[in-house]
C-alpha cells in the first residue's frame, strides 16, 4: 500500500488540478497536487514538500477531507485529501504537463486518476 497525500486548493469556486506528464504512470490523467509520503514524514510535511517540488508553492495544510483506498492491479494506494491554502510562491508547473484552475461544477469534465473519483463526487454535490 502506497501512502499518498493530495491538496485541494481552492480559489473562490475554482480548484487547482494537474495533469500527469508523459512517461509517468497514469500519464494524461488529472489529479490533485501532492504525492507519496516519505519515511519519517508526516502527511502535512509530505504535502508541503511535494507542492514545493512540483508547483513552487508553499502551502498551509488544513483539515482532512477524506481518505480513499484504491487498487490499481499491480499496486494499491491510500490517498488522504486535505483542504489547503497557498501561503507563498508563484505557481510554476515543474512536474505536470498541465496545471489549471477549474470550476467545481466542471471537475466532472476532466479525466481524473480513478482513485480521485470519489473525491470528485464529494466536491461536486
C-alpha positions in Angstrom: 0.0 0.0 0.0 1.5 3.3 -1.1 0.6 6.2 1.2 -0.2 9.4 -0.8 -1.4 12.9 0.2 -3.2 15.4 -2.0 -4.1 19.0 -1.7 -7.5 20.5 -2.5 -6.6 24.1 -3.2 -9.5 26.5 -3.8 -9.6 30.0 -5.2 -13.2 31.1 -4.9 -15.2 28.4 -6.8 -12.2 27.1 -8.6 -9.9 24.2 -7.6 -6.3 23.6 -8.8 -5.9 20.4 -10.8 -2.8 19.0 -12.5 -2.3 16.6 -15.4 0.2 13.7 -15.0 3.1 14.0 -17.5 4.0 11.6 -20.3 6.3 8.8 -19.1 4.7 8.5 -15.7 2.2 6.0 -14.5 -1.4 7.2 -15.4 0.0 9.8 -17.8 -2.6 12.2 -19.1 -5.0 11.8 -16.2 -5.7 14.8 -14.0 -5.1 14.7 -10.2 -4.9 17.0 -7.3 -1.4 18.1 -6.3 0.6 16.0 -3.9 2.5 12.8 -3.8 4.0 10.0 -1.8 4.7 10.2 1.9 8.4 9.5 2.5 9.6 7.5 5.5 9.8 9.8 8.6 7.5 12.4 7.2 4.1 13.4 8.5 1.3 13.8 5.9 1.4 17.6 6.2 5.2 17.6 5.7 4.9 15.4 2.6 2.2 17.6 1.2 4.2 20.8 1.7 7.3 19.2 0.2 5.5 17.8 -2.8 3.8 21.0 -3.7 7.0 23.0 -3.4 8.8 20.4 -5.6 6.1 20.2 -8.2 4.4 23.6 -8.2 6.8 26.0 -6.5 4.1 26.7 -3.9 4.3 26.9 -0.1 1.0 25.5 1.4 -0.8 25.7 4.7 -2.3 22.3 5.3 -5.8 22.4 6.7 -8.4 19.8 7.6 -8.6 16.3 6.2 -11.4 15.9 3.7 -11.4 12.2 3.2 -9.1 9.2 2.7 -9.6 6.7 -0.2 -8.0 3.3 -0.9 -7.8 2.2 -4.5 -6.3 -1.0 -6.1 -4.7 -0.3 -9.5 -3.9 -4.0 -10.0 -0.2 -4.1 -9.6 -0.2 -1.8 -6.6 -2.6 -0.1 -4.2 -2.7 3.5 -2.9 -4.3 5.1 0.1 -4.8 8.8 -0.6 -5.6 11.3 2.1 -7.1 14.6 0.8 -6.6 17.8 2.7 -8.0 21.3 2.3 -5.0 23.6 1.7 -4.2 27.2 1.1 -1.3 28.8 -0.8 0.9 30.8 1.6 3.7 31.8 -0.8 5.2 31.2 -4.2 4.3 31.7 -7.8 2.5 28.7 -9.5 5.1 27.1 -11.8 4.3 23.6 -13.2 7.7 21.9 -12.6 6.3 18.3 -12.9 2.9 18.3 -14.6 2.1 18.7 -18.3 -0.9 21.0 -17.5 -2.0 22.9 -14.4 -5.3 24.8 -14.3 -7.9 26.3 -12.1 -11.3 24.6 -12.8 -14.7 25.5 -11.5 -16.1 22.9 -9.1 -19.0 22.2 -11.4 -16.6 21.4 -14.3 -14.5 18.9 -12.5 -16.5 16.0 -13.9 -15.5 17.1 -17.4 -11.9 16.0 -16.8 -10.4 12.5 -16.8 -9.0 12.0 -13.3 -7.0 9.2 -11.9 -9.5 6.5 -10.8 -8.6 6.9 -7.1 -9.7 10.5 -7.2 -13.3 9.8 -8.5 -14.9 9.6 -5.0 -13.5 13.0 -4.1 -14.8 14.4 -7.4 -18.3 13.2 -6.4 -17.9 14.8 -2.9 -16.7 18.1 -4.4 -19.5 18.4 -7.0 -22.5 17.6 -4.8 
